[in-house]
Amino acid sequence: MSCFEQRRYEIIPTETYEIIRPCAGCGGKSVFQSTKKIRVNSNGKQIDAWLIYQCGKCKHTYNLPVYSRISIQAIEKREYEAL
């Protein structure tokens, strides 16, 4: 028997990530925060999905790709319906 206990932890984020990137509106690096919105575009065979981020200074938006031109069959049905 081992003297070490084995434990399993699950990390659950409570906030979305902030992104530091150049802003086309401000002209310099800015912190982009999530708007907690998602944009989805689908043509029946392929799907695109983006998380929408917004500049903290000028409110310029940036679409962070989640899926880009991926076949709908490659995504689980539950995830597709959630999008």
MARPAGU-678383 format. One record per residue: x, y, z of N, C-alpha, C, O, CB in turn. Coordinates in steps of 0.05 Angstrom, whole numbers, plus 5000, padded with zeros to 4 digits. Each point is the difference from the previous one (the first is absolute). Glycine has a CB too. Example, Ala and Ser with C-alpha at 12.3 -4.5 7.8 and 13.67 -1.06 7.14 Angstrom:
<atoms>
526448865156498250245000501850245000502150005013494149775012
503150444961501650245001498550225014501050225004501449654953
</atoms>
This chain:
<atoms>
501749775000498350235000501850255000502050015014494349745010
502950454961501550254997499350195023497850005010502349944940
501950225057499550205021498950264988499350195014504449615013
496150214946498950234986497049954993499349794990505350334992
493850085023497249994992499850104972501350194992497149875055
499949814938499650094972497350154999497949895009504849724972
497350635009497650164998499750104972501950044985498650105063
497049904944499450094974498550275003498050025015501849514966
501150675004498850275001498950074973501149914979502050235058
494850024963498950104975500050305002498950125019498249474974
504250544987500150295000497850114982499849934977505250065031
493350185004497850114986500350304999500050135021496949494993
503650504962500350294999497550155008497849924993505650014971
497050295051497750165008499750254983497950135000502749705046
501550244939500050234982501249934974501549814998498850505041
499149844940501249964974502850134999500650175016494849804962
506149945003502750114997500050284989498150074985503649465008
500350625013500450264988502249974980502049855005496450415037
501449884936502049984978501350274997498750214999498749434977
505350365023501550254994500949984972501549824992500050235056
497650144935500749994972499850294989498850175013499549354982
502850524981499750274988497150064993498649824990506150144992
494550285023497250084994500050194976501550194999497249765050
499649984931499850174976498750275007500550204986499349394985
498650425049498650245008501850205015500050234994495849515008
505750155017501750175017502750054987501250215005496649605035
503250004944502650034988502349895017502350044992495950364985
501249485045502149885017499049755013497849914994504150545014
499849435008499249755014497950075022500350205014504249594977
493550045010497850045019499149735011500749794990497850624986
500149605046498849765012497349964989498350185002504449885041
496849714945497449934989498649815020501249815010500450254942
495950005054498449845019497749874985499050114981502350205057
497949464971497949854988497350145004499450115022503149474985
495950434972497350105002498049785008497650055003503550304962
499949415037498549765007497949944978497849895005502950205044
500049994926498349944977501649844980502550005001494950435006
501249424976501349844980498750054973497550054999503649605036
500450344944499050044973500449744985502149885001498850614999
496949414987500149754985499150054972498150154995501149595047
502350154939499250014972500249724988502049865004499750624992
496249434991499949734990498650014972498150144996501949665051
501150034935498749984974498749734995499349934977504050405006
496449525038498849734998502049785000499449785009496950424966
506149845015502149804999502350065019501149835013497650074940
501950365049502350095016499050215020498050134996505349774967
498350135058499250195021502550165009502249915000494149785016
503150564990502050185012498850115025497650055002504350084953
499749895066499050115026502350175012502349934999494649675008
502250635004501950195012499050095027497650025005503950134950
500449895064499450145025500450304995502050074987499449525042
496850584980500350284995501250145024499049995022497050004947
506350145026501550155020499850304993499750074977503549545032
497050565012499750294996502350155014500749935023494350024973
506150254991502150165012498950155024497850114999504549944956
499349955066499150145025500050304998498750135015503149485009
499750504956500250294997498050114980498450185007506449795004
495149924965498450124979497749834991498550084982505650155003
495649535026497849824994500149884972498049894990499250375041
505249754956500449874974499949705005501049905021501950484961
495949465000499749725004502149834986501150094979494049995027
505349685004501849814988498749735002499149925022505050344991
495749594965498849745000502249785002501649974982494550204990
503949695050501949795005498949744989498049905010503750335032
499649654938498949754988500049765019501949955014499750224942
496149695045499749765015500149774980501549805003495850425034
501149804942499949814977500350164975498750214997498449455029
504450244955500350134975499849804977501749834997501250535024
495049664964499449834977500349705007501449854986500350514984
496949565051500149735009497449864992497950135000505249995039
497049634954497749854992498149975024500949965022501749794943
494850285030498049975021500149725013499549985024497650374953
503549455007500249735011502349965019500049815016497950034942
504150345041502349985018499550105028501649955018501350104942
494850085044499250115026497949825012498249904986502950575000
499149485040497949855014497350144997499950244999503549575034
494550034966497350114996499250195022498850214995500049374981
501850365049499350175023501450274998498950215005500549395023
503250394964501550254997498950174977499850255003504349525016
495350104959498850154977497450135007499650234993502649444976
496150195046497450125008500450225020498450195000499549374992
504250425025500550215019501050264986499450225009501749435025
500450324944500950234985497650144988500350214986504149585004
</atoms>
